[in-house]
Amino acid sequence: MILTAPILLTMRRGAPPVTDGAIVVLHDRIINAGPAEKILRQYRGHRVRSFENAVLMPGLVNVHTHLELPALLKEIRSSTLPGWVLNLIEAKKRLQPVDYRTATAENIKTLLRTGTTALGEICTHGASPALLKQSGLRAVIYHEIISMDPRLPGPVPPAGLARGRWVKTALLRPGISPHAPHTVSGPVLRQITAAARKKGLPLAMHVAESLDEVRLLQGKASGFSRLYEAAGWDPNWAPSAPSPIAYLALVGILGPRLLAVHAVHADARDRMLLKKALVPVAHCPRSNNETGVGTMPLKLFLDAGITVGLGTDSLASSPSLSLWDEMRSALALHRNTGVTSHHLLLLASTGGAKALGMGSDIGSIEAGKKADIIAIRLPVKNTNDIYSDLLRETESGIMTMVNGKILYQA
């Protein structure tokens, strides 16, 4: 199959937009891409699908989601992260398994409609693996662990997972998510680190998300003391370290297989640790804003050479699961530091792919990569900056293809 459109964005670094571009797809892979005139001449006899008034580009990569959570933001909104967490715990008391399944199914539809083709999903309630398998989306599914009591061995995957939840296919990869430095004990965190290394599993962890987290590890007054009290945890169980990322370095979990989620309060020393260990970061600007944790200094991470991807987080902490909305918010936050629309589209494609360990397979349009491709409407207003024009106007897509299979058409 050959896909053609007035504009092709390969999202390869340094590659300009291709006017009147084409992509050749064979089975699940891209075998060529470039100017349509040349491609159509070279691949005569192939079926052609033309997208008029459209842009073809790689599918978007949402590196941090909690698809199982329904739209709870208005109900549990708080000015602090500890307050938000406690509100979430209360709200979840009335939720049933069917609520998590329903939310996951609806959220998957949103991802497909808005052009997300791959994601990093945190699975807490066991609903998302089966539904993601049915959806045809590409994902790393990080199974979440909260286990703070150091006297307990803790449930270490895969042995600790209920039968049937550990899904591994050509499109889905299992991983582990030790929730955060202040919710997983040191012994369990070391067990998880060892298990992940032995089995080659990816990891994801909320880290340096709030000042309350930093203060807790520094032995100072912290809003998370309320969480410990509610959970029946001894405050003395909290780890002690100059910073959450310094603590993870001491534990030995830092490395390219760990996705550091949020990292809002990572200072210069923390960023150096992340860079040295090749740790990628998930930036979730709208969630950070809604939970009152502050603004991650994105440009400093990029200047340090740290791989960064964009995540929407959940509908409990963000108003939508659209990466277009996320990019627009990020642009408003970071524009004055030199971050551009082009930077953000790179984060939502190649950056996200690298952050999830999929950089060799997806994230850009080039021969040999998997055919994860989207078609979106050509912006009405042309300012000669296609990236800015797309961020200004795009709400949803025309077509979403994963692994060579069309999963959504408007």
C-alpha positions in Angstrom: 0.0 0.0 0.0 1.1 3.5 -0.8 -0.1 6.4 1.3 0.1 9.9 -0.1 -0.6 13.4 1.2 0.2 17.1 0.5 2.7 17.1 3.4 4.8 14.3 4.9 6.5 14.8 8.2 9.1 12.1 8.7 10.1 13.5 12.2 13.7 12.4 11.5 16.0 14.9 13.1 17.1 17.5 10.6 14.7 16.3 7.9 12.4 19.0 6.5 8.8 18.5 5.6 8.2 16.7 2.3 5.8 18.4 0.0 3.5 15.9 -1.8 4.9 13.0 0.1 4.3 9.2 0.0 4.9 6.2 2.3 5.2 2.6 1.1 3.8 0.1 3.6 4.3 -3.6 3.2 2.6 -5.8 5.8 3.7 -4.2 9.2 6.6 -2.1 8.0 7.6 1.0 6.1 9.7 0.1 3.1 10.2 3.5 1.7 9.1 7.2 2.0 9.7 10.4 0.1 8.4 12.5 -2.7 5.2 11.0 -4.1 6.3 11.4 -7.7 9.4 9.4 -7.2 7.7 6.8 -5.0 4.8 6.2 -7.4 7.2 5.8 -10.3 9.3 3.3 -8.4 6.4 1.2 -7.0 4.1 0.9 -9.9 1.1 -1.4 -9.4 0.8 -0.8 -5.6 -2.6 0.2 -4.2 -2.6 3.9 -3.5 -4.5 5.6 -0.7 -4.5 9.3 -1.1 -5.3 11.7 1.8 -6.3 15.1 0.4 -5.8 18.1 2.5 -3.9 16.1 5.1 -0.5 15.6 6.7 1.1 12.1 7.1 3.4 11.6 10.1 4.5 9.0 12.7 1.9 8.0 15.2 2.1 9.9 18.5 3.7 8.2 21.6 2.0 8.9 25.0 4.7 7.7 27.5 2.6 7.9 30.7 -1.1 6.9 31.1 -3.4 5.4 33.6 -6.2 4.3 31.3 -8.1 2.6 34.0 -9.0 5.8 35.8 -12.3 7.5 34.8 -12.7 11.3 34.6 -12.3 12.2 38.3 -10.4 15.4 38.0 -13.2 17.8 38.9 -14.2 15.6 41.9 -10.8 15.2 43.4 -8.9 18.3 42.3 -6.5 19.7 45.0 -3.9 22.4 45.2 -1.3 19.8 46.5 -0.3 16.4 45.4 -0.8 14.8 48.9 -4.3 16.2 49.0 -5.0 14.9 45.5 -3.7 11.4 46.4 -5.9 11.3 49.5 -8.9 12.5 47.4 -8.2 9.8 44.8 -8.1 7.1 47.5 -11.5 8.2 48.7 -13.0 8.4 45.2 -11.8 4.9 44.3 -13.6 3.4 47.3 -16.9 3.6 45.3 -15.4 2.3 42.0 -16.0 -1.3 40.9 -14.0 -3.4 38.4 -16.5 -2.6 35.7 -15.8 1.1 36.1 -12.1 0.5 35.4 -12.9 -1.6 32.3 -15.4 1.0 31.0 -12.9 3.8 31.5 -10.1 1.9 29.8 -12.3 1.1 26.8 -13.4 4.7 26.4 -9.9 6.1 26.9 -8.5 3.8 24.2 -11.0 5.2 21.8 -9.7 8.7 22.6 -6.1 7.7 22.0 -6.9 6.3 18.6 -9.1 9.3 17.6 -6.4 11.7 18.5 -3.5 9.9 16.8 -1.7 8.0 19.6 -0.3 4.7 18.4 1.9 3.7 21.3 1.8 4.3 25.0 3.4 3.6 28.4 0.4 2.4 30.5 0.5 2.0 34.3 -1.8 -1.0 35.2 -3.1 -0.8 38.7 -6.4 -2.6 38.6 -5.9 -5.3 35.9 -8.3 -3.9 33.4 -6.0 -2.4 30.7 -3.9 -5.4 29.5 -6.8 -7.4 27.9 -8.4 -4.3 26.4 -5.1 -3.0 25.0 -4.6 -6.4 23.4 -8.0 -6.1 21.7 -7.3 -2.6 20.6 -4.3 -3.2 18.4 -2.3 -0.4 20.0 1.4 -0.7 20.8 2.2 -0.4 24.5 4.5 -1.1 27.4 2.3 -2.1 30.3 3.9 -1.3 33.6 2.3 -3.3 36.4 2.1 -1.1 39.5 3.4 -2.1 42.9 2.8 -0.2 46.2 4.5 -2.0 49.1 5.9 0.3 51.8 6.1 -2.0 54.8 9.8 -3.1 54.9 8.8 -6.2 56.9 6.9 -7.6 53.9 8.6 -9.2 50.9 6.3 -7.5 48.5 4.6 -8.9 45.3 7.3 -8.9 42.7 6.1 -9.6 39.1 5.6 -11.8 37.3 5.0 -14.3 40.2 3.0 -11.7 42.2 0.5 -11.0 39.4 -2.9 -12.6 39.0 -3.0 -15.2 36.3 -3.9 -13.7 32.9 -2.8 -10.1 33.6 0.8 -10.6 32.4 0.2 -10.0 28.7 3.1 -10.2 26.2 2.5 -10.0 22.4 4.2 -8.6 19.3 2.6 -5.2 20.3 2.5 -5.4 24.1 5.5 -5.6 26.4 5.1 -6.1 30.2 7.0 -4.0 32.7 7.0 -3.1 36.3 6.1 0.2 38.0 7.3 0.6 41.6 5.0 3.5 42.3 7.3 6.0 43.9 10.3 6.2 46.3 8.0 7.0 49.2 5.5 4.1 48.5 7.8 1.2 47.9 10.2 0.0 50.6 13.9 -0.3 49.9 13.9 -4.1 50.1 11.0 -4.4 47.7 12.6 -1.8 45.4 15.8 -3.8 45.3 13.9 -7.0 44.5 12.1 -5.3 41.7 15.4 -4.0 40.3 16.9 -7.4 40.4 13.9 -9.1 38.8 13.7 -6.5 36.0 17.4 -6.9 35.2 17.1 -10.7 35.2 14.1 -10.7 32.9 15.0 -7.7 30.8 11.9 -5.8 31.9 11.3 -2.1 31.5 10.5 0.0 34.6 8.5 3.2 35.3 8.4 5.2 38.5 6.9 8.5 39.7 9.9 10.3 41.0 10.8 13.9 42.2 7.2 14.8 41.4 6.6 17.2 44.3 8.4 19.2 46.9 6.5 17.1 49.5 8.3 14.0 48.2 11.7 15.7 48.4 11.1 17.0 51.9 9.9 13.6 53.1 13.2 12.0 52.0 15.2 14.8 53.5 13.5 14.2 56.9 11.6 17.5 56.8 7.9 18.3 57.4 5.9 17.0 54.4 2.3 16.8 53.3 2.8 13.1 52.7 2.7 12.5 56.5 -1.0 12.5 56.0 -0.8 9.7 53.4 1.4 7.7 55.8 -1.1 8.1 58.5 -4.1 7.2 56.3 -2.2 4.1 55.1 -1.1 3.0 58.5 2.5 3.4 57.6 5.3 4.2 60.1 6.9 7.6 59.1 10.2 6.0 59.9 9.8 3.7 56.9 10.3 6.7 54.6 13.7 6.5 52.9 16.4 9.0 53.7 18.4 10.8 50.9 19.3 14.2 49.6 16.8 13.8 46.8 14.5 11.1 45.3 16.8 10.6 42.3 19.8 10.4 44.5 18.0 7.7 46.5 17.3 5.7 43.3 20.9 6.0 42.4 21.8 4.5 45.8 19.3 1.6 45.3 20.8 0.9 41.9 17.7 1.2 39.8 18.8 4.1 37.6 19.4 3.0 34.0 18.0 3.2 30.4 15.3 0.7 31.2 13.8 3.0 33.9 11.3 5.7 32.8 11.4 8.5 35.4 7.9 10.0 35.5 7.4 13.7 36.2 10.9 14.6 37.6 9.6 18.1 38.3 12.0 18.7 41.2 15.1 17.2 39.7 17.9 19.7 40.3 21.2 20.0 38.4 22.8 17.1 40.3 19.8 15.0 39.7 19.8 15.8 36.0 23.5 14.8 35.9 22.6 11.4 37.5 19.8 10.9 35.0 22.0 11.8 32.0 24.9 9.6 33.2 22.6 6.6 33.7 20.8 7.3 30.4 17.4 7.5 32.2 14.6 8.8 30.0 11.9 11.1 31.5 8.2 11.4 31.1 7.0 15.0 31.1 3.3 15.5 32.0 2.8 19.3 32.1 -1.0 19.5 32.6 -1.0 16.9 35.3 1.8 18.7 37.1 -0.3 21.9 36.9 -3.5 20.3 38.1 -1.8 18.7 41.2 0.1 21.8 42.1 3.6 20.3 41.9 5.1 23.0 39.7 6.7 23.1 36.3 9.5 20.8 35.1 12.3 22.8 33.5 12.0 21.1 30.2 14.7 23.1 28.3 17.3 22.2 31.0 16.6 18.5 30.4 16.8 18.8 26.7 20.0 20.9 26.9 21.5 18.2 29.1 20.8 15.6 26.4 18.2 13.7 28.4 15.6 11.8 26.4 12.2 13.2 27.1 8.7 12.0 26.1 5.3 13.5 26.7 2.6 11.9 28.8 -1.0 12.9 29.5 -1.2 11.0 32.8 -4.8 10.1 33.8 -8.2 11.7 33.6 -8.0 12.0 37.4 -5.2 14.6 37.0 -5.6 15.9 33.4 -8.6 17.2 31.4 -7.9 14.9 28.4 -5.8 12.2 27.0 -5.0 14.1 23.8 -1.3 14.6 23.2 -2.2 17.6 21.0 -3.7 19.2 24.1 -0.6 18.2 26.0 1.7 19.8 23.4 -0.3 23.0 23.4 0.0 23.3 27.1 3.7 22.5 27.1 4.3 25.2 24.4 2.5 27.8 26.6 4.6 26.8 29.6 8.0 26.5 27.9 7.9 28.9 24.9 9.8 31.6 26.8 12.7 29.2 27.4 13.2 28.5 23.7 11.1 25.4 23.3 9.3 25.3 20.0 6.4 23.5 18.4 8.9 21.4 16.5 10.6 20.4 19.7 7.3 19.2 21.2 6.3 17.2 18.1 9.7 15.5 18.3 9.0 14.7 22.0 5.6 13.3 21.1 7.1 11.0 18.4 10.8 10.2 18.4 11.4 11.2 22.0 8.5 9.1 23.3 9.6 6.1 21.2 13.1 6.3 22.7 11.7 6.8 26.2 9.8 3.6 25.9 12.7 1.6 24.4 11.0 1.5 21.0 13.2 4.0 19.1 14.5 1.4 16.6 11.0 0.5 15.6 8.8 3.6 15.7 8.8 7.3 16.2 9.8 8.4 12.7 8.9 7.6 9.1 11.8 5.7 7.5 12.5 2.4 5.8 12.6 -0.6 8.1 10.5 0.9 10.9 7.1 -0.3 11.9 4.1 1.2 10.1 2.7 3.3 12.9 1.3 6.2 10.9 -1.4 8.9 11.3 -3.1 11.2 8.9 -4.3 14.6 10.3 -6.0 17.5 8.7 -3.9 20.1 6.9 -4.1 23.3 8.9 -6.4 25.9 7.4 -4.0 28.8 8.2 -0.5 28.5 6.7 2.2 30.5 8.6 5.0 28.6 6.8 5.6 26.8 10.1 3.8 23.5 9.7 4.6 22.4 13.3 3.1 25.5 14.9 0.1 25.4 12.6 -0.6 21.8 13.6 -0.4 22.5 17.3 -2.7 25.5 16.8 -5.4 23.6 15.0 -5.3 19.8 15.4 -7.9 18.3 17.6 -8.3 14.8 16.1 -7.1 12.7 13.3 -8.3 11.3 10.0 -6.6 7.9 10.1 -4.6 6.0 12.7 -2.5 3.0 11.6 -0.6 0.7 14.0 1.7 -2.1 12.7 0.3 -1.6 9.2 -3.3 -2.0 10.2 -5.8 0.9 10.1 -7.5 1.1 13.6 -9.3 4.4 13.2 -10.8 6.4 10.3 -12.8 9.6 10.6 
